[in-house]
């Protein structure tokens, strides 16, 4: 790759940065920042913070009961697709996975400068995307533009998302919607909701997700 040869990275982090920078030059010349989203990173925040001392970390957290609905949607897709994520479908195992990820992020955030950490609830983002995104951009020190809310058009027109993954990422080609918020109320059996809460109740309440009995009283 000519760009890597020009950069001559001296460290692992330099080499990774050069790859992302090469992609930025190809897809959006002039961009000043690059980022990566990967659930695997939840258990490695402190390591990434050391490798990239200027990096900022954004944690998007979602109600684990809605996560369960999403996991099961993905599990029902074509099994022949080699890129399809292998996700748990058992309510308890989903809760264990969610609880571990959230706990790992919290521990990772506790070991680095809090000014480098930003937590955002999925529900808040999709319910009021303009305000939430503007606040996030201010924290990142990048200008907010209304065009950011039209990301789905850019994804569609430039085919940024590989076709092999669109089966479970088709919403990246659609406008932001809050239609997936609290879907568990109609799609998840009560026994599954209780199984999730039995594992993750403390973290759920920490992020403002009310347990089943609270909805029953409402």
C-alpha positions as CSV (number, residue, x, y, z in Angstrom):
1,X,0.0,0.0,0.0
2,X,1.7,3.3,-1.2
3,X,0.3,5.3,1.7
4,X,1.8,3.0,4.3
5,X,5.1,3.0,2.6
6,X,5.0,6.8,2.7
7,X,4.0,6.9,6.4
8,X,6.6,4.4,7.5
9,X,4.9,3.6,10.8
10,X,7.2,2.8,13.6
11,X,4.7,1.2,16.1
12,X,1.6,-1.0,16.0
13,X,-0.6,2.0,16.8
14,X,1.0,4.0,14.0
15,X,0.4,1.2,11.5
16,X,-3.2,0.9,12.5
17,X,-3.6,4.7,12.3
18,X,-2.1,4.8,8.8
19,X,-4.6,2.2,7.6
20,X,-7.5,4.4,8.8
21,X,-6.0,7.5,7.5
22,X,-5.6,5.9,4.1
23,X,-9.3,5.0,4.1
24,X,-10.2,8.6,5.1
25,X,-8.1,10.0,2.2
26,X,-10.0,7.7,-0.2
27,X,-13.5,8.2,1.1
28,X,-13.6,11.7,2.7
29,X,-10.5,13.8,2.0
30,X,-10.1,16.7,4.4
31,X,-11.6,14.8,7.4
32,X,-9.7,15.6,10.6
33,X,-10.9,12.6,12.7
34,X,-11.4,8.9,12.3
35,X,-13.1,6.4,14.5
36,X,-14.0,2.8,14.8
37,X,-16.9,1.0,16.4
38,X,-16.5,-2.6,17.6
39,X,-18.0,-4.4,20.5
40,X,-14.8,-6.2,21.1
41,X,-13.3,-3.0,22.4
42,X,-15.5,-3.0,25.4
43,X,-12.9,-5.1,27.3
44,X,-9.9,-3.2,26.2
45,X,-10.5,0.5,26.9
46,X,-7.4,1.0,29.0
47,X,-5.2,-0.7,26.4
48,X,-6.6,1.4,23.6
49,X,-6.2,4.5,25.8
50,X,-2.5,3.7,26.1
51,X,-2.0,2.9,22.4
52,X,-3.9,6.1,21.4
53,X,-3.3,8.8,24.1
54,X,-5.4,11.3,22.2
55,X,-8.3,9.0,21.6
56,X,-11.8,9.8,22.9
57,X,-14.2,7.0,23.8
58,X,-17.9,6.9,23.2
59,X,-20.0,4.3,24.9
60,X,-23.5,3.8,23.5
61,X,-25.6,1.7,25.9
62,X,-29.0,0.2,25.2
63,X,-31.7,-1.5,27.2
64,X,-30.7,-5.2,27.4
65,X,-34.3,-6.3,26.8
66,X,-34.3,-4.6,23.5
67,X,-30.8,-5.9,22.8
68,X,-32.3,-9.4,23.3
69,X,-34.9,-8.7,20.6
70,X,-32.2,-7.5,18.3
71,X,-30.0,-10.5,19.0
72,X,-32.9,-12.9,18.2
73,X,-33.6,-11.0,14.9
74,X,-30.0,-11.5,13.9
75,X,-30.0,-15.2,14.9
76,X,-33.0,-15.8,12.7
77,X,-31.2,-14.6,9.5
78,X,-29.6,-16.8,6.8
79,X,-27.1,-19.1,8.6
80,X,-25.1,-19.5,5.4
81,X,-23.8,-16.0,5.6
82,X,-20.2,-16.4,6.8
83,X,-20.2,-12.8,8.3
84,X,-23.4,-13.2,10.4
85,X,-22.5,-12.5,14.1
86,X,-22.8,-15.5,16.3
87,X,-25.0,-14.1,19.1
88,X,-26.7,-15.8,22.1
89,X,-30.5,-16.1,22.0
90,X,-31.1,-17.3,25.5
91,X,-32.3,-14.4,27.7
92,X,-30.0,-15.2,30.6
93,X,-26.9,-15.5,28.3
94,X,-27.8,-12.2,26.5
95,X,-28.0,-10.5,29.9
96,X,-24.7,-12.0,31.0
97,X,-23.1,-10.7,27.7
98,X,-24.7,-7.2,28.1
99,X,-23.8,-7.0,31.8
100,X,-20.2,-8.0,31.1
101,X,-19.8,-5.5,28.3
102,X,-21.2,-2.6,30.2
103,X,-19.2,-3.5,33.3
104,X,-16.0,-3.7,31.3
105,X,-16.6,-0.3,29.8
106,X,-17.3,1.3,33.2
107,X,-14.1,-0.3,34.6
108,X,-12.1,0.9,31.6
109,X,-13.5,4.4,31.9
110,X,-12.6,4.5,35.6
111,X,-8.9,3.9,34.8
112,X,-8.5,6.8,32.3
113,X,-9.1,10.5,32.3
114,X,-12.9,11.0,32.5
115,X,-12.6,13.9,30.1
116,X,-11.9,11.2,27.4
117,X,-15.1,9.3,28.1
118,X,-18.7,9.9,26.9
119,X,-21.7,7.7,27.6
120,X,-24.9,8.0,25.5
121,X,-28.1,6.0,25.8
122,X,-29.3,4.6,22.5
123,X,-32.8,5.6,23.4
124,X,-31.9,9.2,23.9
125,X,-30.0,9.3,20.7
126,X,-32.8,8.0,18.5
127,X,-35.5,10.0,20.3
128,X,-33.8,13.3,20.0
129,X,-30.9,12.8,17.5
130,X,-30.3,16.4,16.7
131,X,-29.7,17.6,20.2
132,X,-27.8,14.5,21.3
133,X,-25.5,14.6,18.3
134,X,-24.9,18.3,18.7
135,X,-23.8,17.7,22.3
136,X,-21.6,14.8,21.3
137,X,-20.0,16.9,18.5
138,X,-19.3,19.7,21.0
139,X,-17.6,17.2,23.3
140,X,-15.5,16.0,20.4
141,X,-14.7,19.5,19.4
142,X,-16.0,19.0,15.9
143,X,-18.6,21.1,14.1
144,X,-22.1,19.7,14.0
145,X,-23.9,19.9,10.7
146,X,-27.5,18.9,9.9
147,X,-26.2,16.7,7.1
148,X,-25.0,14.3,9.8
149,X,-28.6,13.2,10.3
150,X,-28.7,12.2,6.6
151,X,-26.0,9.6,7.1
152,X,-28.4,6.9,5.7
153,X,-28.4,8.7,2.3
154,X,-24.6,8.8,2.2
155,X,-24.5,5.1,3.2
156,X,-27.0,4.2,0.4
157,X,-25.4,6.4,-2.3
158,X,-21.8,5.4,-1.6
159,X,-22.4,1.8,-0.6
160,X,-20.2,2.3,2.5
161,X,-21.7,-0.8,4.2
162,X,-20.6,-4.1,2.5
163,X,-23.5,-5.8,0.9
164,X,-22.7,-9.1,2.6
165,X,-23.6,-7.4,6.0
166,X,-26.7,-5.5,5.0
167,X,-28.9,-8.3,6.0
168,X,-28.6,-7.3,9.6
169,X,-27.4,-3.7,9.0
170,X,-30.2,-2.6,6.7
171,X,-31.2,0.2,9.1
172,X,-28.0,2.0,8.2
173,X,-29.8,2.8,5.0
174,X,-32.8,4.2,6.7
175,X,-33.5,7.5,8.7
176,X,-33.2,7.5,12.4
177,X,-36.3,6.2,14.2
178,X,-37.3,5.5,17.7
179,X,-39.5,2.6,16.6
180,X,-37.1,0.1,18.2
181,X,-37.3,1.6,21.7
182,X,-39.1,-0.6,24.3
183,X,-40.0,-3.2,21.6
184,X,-39.4,-5.8,24.4
185,X,-42.8,-4.9,25.9
186,X,-44.6,-6.5,23.0
187,X,-42.0,-9.0,21.8
188,X,-40.3,-10.4,24.8
189,X,-42.1,-12.9,27.1
190,X,-42.3,-11.9,30.8
191,X,-40.2,-14.8,31.8
192,X,-37.4,-13.6,29.5
193,X,-37.6,-10.1,30.8
194,X,-37.4,-11.4,34.4
195,X,-34.4,-13.6,33.5
196,X,-32.6,-10.6,32.1
197,X,-33.4,-8.4,35.1
198,X,-32.2,-11.2,37.4
199,X,-28.7,-10.8,35.9
200,X,-28.5,-7.2,34.9
201,X,-30.9,-5.3,37.2
202,X,-28.2,-3.2,39.0
203,X,-26.6,-2.0,35.7
204,X,-30.1,-1.5,34.2
205,X,-31.1,0.9,37.0
206,X,-27.7,2.6,36.8
207,X,-28.5,3.6,33.2
208,X,-32.2,4.5,33.9
209,X,-33.8,1.3,32.6
210,X,-36.8,0.4,34.8
211,X,-37.4,-3.2,35.8
212,X,-40.6,-5.0,34.8
213,X,-42.5,-4.3,38.0
214,X,-42.1,-0.6,37.4
215,X,-43.9,-0.9,34.0
216,X,-46.6,-3.0,35.6
217,X,-47.4,-0.2,38.1
218,X,-47.4,2.5,35.4
